[in-house]
Amino acid sequence: MKILIIDPSFFMRSGLIQLLTNYATQPSIYEADSFAVAENYLKADEFNIIFVEMELPDEEIRPALQRLKRLAPSAHLVLFTKAKAIGDVRQVMAAGVRSYLPKDASAEQAKMAIRGLLNGDRYLPDDPNLNEPRNKNSGAESFLSPRQLEIMQLLAQGLSNKEIANILGITEGTIRVHLSAIFKAIKVSNRTEATLWYLLRQKKLVD
C-alpha cells in the first residue's frame, strides 16, 4: 500500500507515520511538506491513500483538491487537519475528500480511523452535521467504500461471514469490522435490514 502525507508540519507527519506503521503491513509512505513536492510524487507514482492538510503553504485547498483528483483519481483522499468550522469541512468534502480525520482526535478515535482507512473504509468523526445531504434514492456506492460494496453484494446473496471471508481472502474478524461500519453508515442494526437497504437501492437504479 502506498500512502502520501501532505502536511507542512514535521511533527504531524511523523506522528501519523508512526500510527500508520503500527497497523499497516510494510506500507510505502511518502512525505510532502508542500503541494509542489506532493505533485512531483503524484506524477511519478500511484497512491492508495492521500492525507492532506487543509492549510497548505503554497496552495489553496480547493485548487489543490482539483489537481489531486486529476492526478490520483482512484486515491482515497483524507482531510487531516485541525478542527475547523463544520461548513468549511463540508465544502472541502464536497470537492472530493472522502474521509476526515481531525488532528485533535482522541487516541482511540485515531486508531479506529486508521484501521478503517487501511481496510478501505470511509471515516468521519461521529458528528451528524458532517454527513453530506444525499438523495435518499442514491445508489449504494454513494454511501459505501468499494470494499464495503463487495461485502454487501455477497451479503445480499445470503452468504455467511465465513463464506464472504473465504471469497475475499480476509478474516471473519475483518468482515465483522466492515459490517459494523456498514451498519453505522447506512443506519441499520442488523444483516437483514442491511440486505433490504441494499436491494432496494439496486432496484431503484434498475427501474
The 8 nearest C-alpha neighbors of each residue, nearest first, counted from 0:
[[1, 26, 27, 47, 2, 46, 25, 23],
 [2, 0, 27, 46, 47, 28, 26, 48],
 [1, 3, 28, 48, 46, 49, 47, 27],
 [2, 4, 49, 29, 28, 30, 50, 48],
 [3, 5, 50, 30, 49, 31, 6, 51],
 [6, 4, 51, 31, 32, 50, 52, 30],
 [5, 7, 32, 52, 8, 4, 51, 31],
 [6, 8, 32, 33, 9, 55, 5, 56],
 [9, 7, 11, 10, 6, 12, 32, 13],
 [10, 8, 12, 11, 13, 7, 32, 6],
 [11, 9, 13, 8, 12, 14, 15, 7],
 [10, 12, 14, 8, 13, 9, 15, 6],
 [13, 11, 9, 15, 10, 14, 16, 8],
 [12, 14, 10, 16, 11, 15, 9, 17],
 [15, 13, 17, 11, 16, 12, 10, 18],
 [14, 16, 18, 12, 17, 13, 19, 11],
 [15, 17, 19, 13, 18, 14, 12, 20],
 [18, 16, 14, 20, 15, 19, 13, 21],
 [17, 19, 15, 21, 16, 20, 14, 22],
 [20, 18, 16, 21, 17, 22, 23, 15],
 [19, 21, 23, 17, 22, 18, 16, 26],
 [22, 20, 18, 19, 23, 17, 24, 16],
 [23, 21, 20, 19, 114, 24, 18, 113],
 [24, 22, 20, 19, 26, 21, 25, 117],
 [23, 25, 26, 22, 20, 0, 21, 19],
 [24, 26, 23, 27, 20, 0, 28, 22],
 [27, 25, 0, 24, 23, 28, 1, 20],
 [28, 26, 1, 0, 2, 25, 29, 3],
 [27, 29, 2, 3, 1, 26, 30, 16],
 [30, 28, 3, 2, 4, 27, 31, 1],
 [29, 31, 4, 3, 5, 32, 28, 12],
 [32, 30, 5, 37, 36, 33, 4, 6],
 [31, 33, 7, 6, 5, 30, 36, 8],
 [34, 32, 35, 31, 36, 7, 56, 57],
 [33, 35, 37, 36, 38, 57, 58, 5],
 [36, 34, 38, 37, 33, 39, 57, 31],
 [35, 37, 39, 34, 31, 38, 33, 40],
 [38, 36, 34, 40, 31, 39, 35, 41],
 [39, 37, 41, 35, 40, 36, 42, 34],
 [38, 40, 36, 42, 37, 41, 43, 35],
 [41, 39, 37, 43, 38, 42, 44, 36],
 [42, 40, 38, 44, 43, 39, 37, 70],
 [43, 41, 39, 40, 44, 38, 70, 45],
 [42, 44, 40, 41, 39, 45, 38, 70],
 [45, 43, 41, 42, 40, 46, 39, 1],
 [46, 44, 41, 71, 47, 43, 1, 74],
 [45, 47, 1, 2, 48, 74, 44, 3],
 [46, 48, 74, 1, 2, 75, 0, 49],
 [49, 47, 75, 2, 74, 46, 76, 3],
 [50, 48, 3, 76, 2, 4, 77, 75],
 [49, 51, 77, 4, 79, 78, 5, 76],
 [52, 50, 5, 78, 79, 4, 77, 6],
 [53, 51, 80, 79, 6, 54, 78, 5],
 [52, 54, 60, 80, 55, 51, 78, 79],
 [55, 53, 52, 56, 60, 59, 80, 58],
 [54, 56, 58, 57, 53, 52, 33, 59],
 [57, 55, 58, 33, 54, 7, 34, 59],
 [56, 58, 55, 33, 34, 59, 35, 54],
 [59, 57, 55, 56, 63, 60, 34, 62],
 [60, 58, 61, 62, 63, 55, 54, 57],
 [59, 61, 63, 53, 62, 64, 58, 54],
 [60, 62, 64, 63, 59, 65, 91, 94],
 [63, 61, 65, 64, 60, 59, 66, 58],
 [62, 64, 60, 66, 61, 65, 67, 59],
 [65, 63, 67, 61, 66, 62, 60, 68],
 [64, 66, 62, 68, 63, 67, 61, 69],
 [67, 65, 69, 63, 64, 68, 70, 62],
 [66, 68, 64, 70, 69, 65, 71, 63],
 [69, 67, 72, 65, 71, 66, 70, 64],
 [68, 70, 66, 67, 72, 71, 65, 64],
 [69, 71, 67, 68, 66, 72, 41, 42],
 [70, 72, 68, 74, 67, 73, 69, 45],
 [73, 71, 68, 69, 74, 70, 67, 75],
 [72, 74, 71, 75, 47, 68, 46, 45],
 [75, 73, 47, 48, 71, 72, 46, 76],
 [74, 76, 48, 49, 47, 97, 77, 73],
 [77, 75, 49, 96, 97, 74, 48, 50],
 [78, 76, 98, 50, 99, 96, 49, 79],
 [77, 79, 99, 51, 50, 100, 80, 52],
 [80, 78, 52, 100, 51, 101, 50, 77],
 [79, 81, 52, 101, 102, 53, 78, 82],
 [80, 82, 102, 101, 83, 103, 79, 53],
 [83, 81, 101, 80, 103, 102, 84, 85],
 [84, 82, 85, 81, 88, 87, 80, 86],
 [83, 85, 87, 86, 88, 82, 89, 81],
 [84, 86, 88, 87, 89, 83, 129, 128],
 [85, 87, 89, 84, 88, 90, 83, 129],
 [88, 86, 90, 84, 85, 89, 91, 83],
 [89, 87, 85, 91, 90, 86, 92, 83],
 [88, 90, 92, 86, 91, 87, 93, 85],
 [91, 89, 93, 87, 88, 92, 86, 94],
 [90, 92, 94, 88, 93, 89, 87, 96],
 [93, 91, 96, 89, 94, 90, 95, 88],
 [92, 94, 90, 91, 95, 89, 96, 131],
 [95, 93, 91, 92, 96, 90, 64, 61],
 [94, 96, 92, 93, 97, 64, 91, 68],
 [95, 97, 92, 76, 98, 77, 94, 91],
 [96, 98, 76, 77, 95, 92, 75, 121],
 [99, 97, 77, 122, 121, 123, 96, 78],
 [98, 100, 78, 123, 77, 122, 79, 101],
 [99, 101, 79, 78, 102, 98, 123, 77],
 [102, 100, 80, 103, 104, 81, 79, 82],
 [101, 103, 81, 80, 104, 79, 100, 82],
 [102, 104, 101, 81, 105, 82, 80, 100],
 [105, 103, 101, 102, 108, 109, 106, 100],
 [104, 106, 108, 107, 109, 103, 110, 102],
 [105, 107, 109, 108, 110, 104, 111, 103],
 [108, 106, 110, 109, 105, 111, 104, 112],
 [109, 107, 105, 111, 110, 106, 104, 112],
 [108, 110, 112, 106, 107, 111, 104, 105],
 [111, 109, 107, 113, 112, 108, 114, 106],
 [112, 110, 108, 114, 109, 113, 107, 115],
 [111, 113, 109, 115, 110, 114, 122, 108],
 [114, 112, 116, 110, 115, 111, 117, 109],
 [115, 113, 111, 117, 112, 116, 110, 118],
 [114, 116, 120, 118, 112, 113, 117, 111],
 [117, 115, 120, 119, 113, 118, 114, 112],
 [116, 118, 114, 119, 115, 113, 23, 120],
 [119, 117, 115, 116, 120, 114, 146, 177],
 [118, 120, 116, 117, 146, 115, 144, 121],
 [121, 119, 115, 116, 144, 118, 122, 147],
 [120, 122, 98, 116, 144, 97, 119, 123],
 [123, 121, 98, 112, 99, 120, 116, 124],
 [122, 124, 99, 98, 125, 100, 121, 129],
 [125, 123, 126, 122, 99, 100, 129, 101],
 [124, 126, 123, 127, 129, 128, 122, 130],
 [125, 127, 128, 124, 129, 130, 123, 85],
 [128, 126, 129, 130, 125, 124, 131, 123],
 [129, 127, 126, 130, 85, 131, 89, 86],
 [130, 128, 127, 126, 131, 89, 85, 123],
 [129, 131, 128, 127, 132, 126, 89, 123],
 [130, 132, 129, 133, 89, 128, 93, 92],
 [131, 133, 130, 134, 135, 129, 128, 89],
 [134, 132, 135, 131, 137, 141, 136, 130],
 [133, 135, 136, 137, 132, 138, 141, 131],
 [134, 136, 137, 133, 138, 132, 200, 141],
 [135, 137, 134, 138, 200, 203, 133, 204],
 [138, 136, 134, 135, 141, 139, 133, 200],
 [137, 139, 200, 140, 141, 136, 201, 204],
 [138, 140, 141, 142, 143, 200, 197, 137],
 [141, 139, 143, 142, 138, 144, 148, 145],
 [142, 140, 139, 138, 143, 137, 133, 144],
 [141, 143, 140, 139, 184, 185, 144, 138],
 [144, 142, 140, 147, 148, 141, 139, 145],
 [143, 145, 147, 146, 120, 148, 121, 119],
 [146, 144, 148, 147, 149, 143, 119, 140],
 [147, 145, 149, 148, 144, 119, 150, 120],
 [146, 148, 150, 144, 149, 145, 143, 151],
 [147, 149, 151, 145, 146, 150, 143, 152],
 [150, 148, 146, 152, 147, 151, 145, 153],
 [149, 151, 147, 153, 148, 152, 154, 146],
 [152, 150, 154, 148, 153, 149, 155, 147],
 [151, 153, 149, 155, 150, 154, 148, 156],
 [154, 152, 156, 150, 155, 151, 158, 163],
 [155, 153, 151, 156, 157, 158, 152, 150],
 [154, 156, 194, 152, 157, 153, 151, 198],
 [157, 155, 153, 154, 158, 152, 151, 194],
 [156, 158, 154, 155, 159, 153, 194, 152],
 [159, 157, 154, 156, 162, 153, 163, 160],
 [158, 160, 162, 161, 163, 157, 154, 164],
 [159, 161, 163, 162, 171, 164, 174, 158],
 [162, 160, 164, 159, 163, 171, 165, 170],
 [161, 163, 159, 165, 164, 160, 158, 166],
 [164, 162, 160, 166, 165, 161, 159, 167],
 [163, 165, 169, 161, 167, 162, 170, 166],
 [166, 164, 168, 162, 163, 167, 161, 169],
 [165, 167, 163, 164, 168, 162, 169, 161],
 [168, 166, 164, 165, 169, 163, 150, 149],
 [169, 167, 165, 166, 164, 170, 163, 171],
 [168, 170, 164, 167, 173, 165, 171, 174],
 [171, 169, 173, 172, 164, 174, 168, 165],
 [170, 172, 174, 173, 164, 161, 160, 175],
 [173, 171, 175, 170, 174, 176, 169, 177],
 [172, 174, 176, 170, 175, 171, 177, 169],
 [173, 175, 171, 177, 172, 176, 178, 160],
 [174, 176, 178, 172, 173, 177, 179, 171],
 [177, 175, 173, 179, 174, 178, 172, 180],
 [178, 176, 174, 180, 175, 179, 181, 173],
 [179, 177, 181, 175, 180, 176, 182, 174],
 [178, 180, 176, 182, 177, 181, 175, 183],
 [181, 179, 177, 183, 178, 182, 184, 176],
 [182, 180, 178, 184, 183, 179, 177, 185],
 [181, 183, 187, 179, 185, 180, 184, 186],
 [182, 184, 186, 180, 181, 185, 179, 187],
 [185, 183, 181, 182, 186, 180, 142, 143],
 [184, 186, 182, 183, 187, 181, 142, 193],
 [187, 185, 183, 182, 184, 188, 181, 193],
 [188, 186, 182, 185, 192, 189, 193, 183],
 [187, 189, 182, 192, 186, 190, 193, 183],
 [188, 190, 192, 191, 187, 193, 182, 194],
 [191, 189, 193, 192, 194, 188, 154, 182],
 [190, 192, 194, 193, 189, 195, 188, 196],
 [191, 193, 195, 194, 190, 189, 187, 196],
 [194, 192, 190, 196, 191, 195, 187, 197],
 [193, 195, 197, 155, 191, 196, 192, 190],
 [194, 196, 192, 198, 197, 193, 199, 191],
 [197, 195, 193, 199, 194, 198, 192, 200],
 [198, 196, 194, 200, 195, 199, 193, 201],
 [197, 199, 201, 195, 200, 196, 202, 194],
 [200, 198, 202, 196, 201, 197, 195, 203],
 [201, 199, 203, 197, 202, 138, 198, 204],
 [200, 202, 198, 204, 199, 203, 197, 205],
 [203, 201, 199, 205, 200, 204, 206, 198],
 [204, 202, 206, 200, 205, 201, 199, 136],
 [205, 203, 201, 202, 206, 200, 138, 137],
 [206, 204, 202, 203, 201, 200, 199, 138],
 [205, 203, 204, 202, 201, 200, 199, 136]]
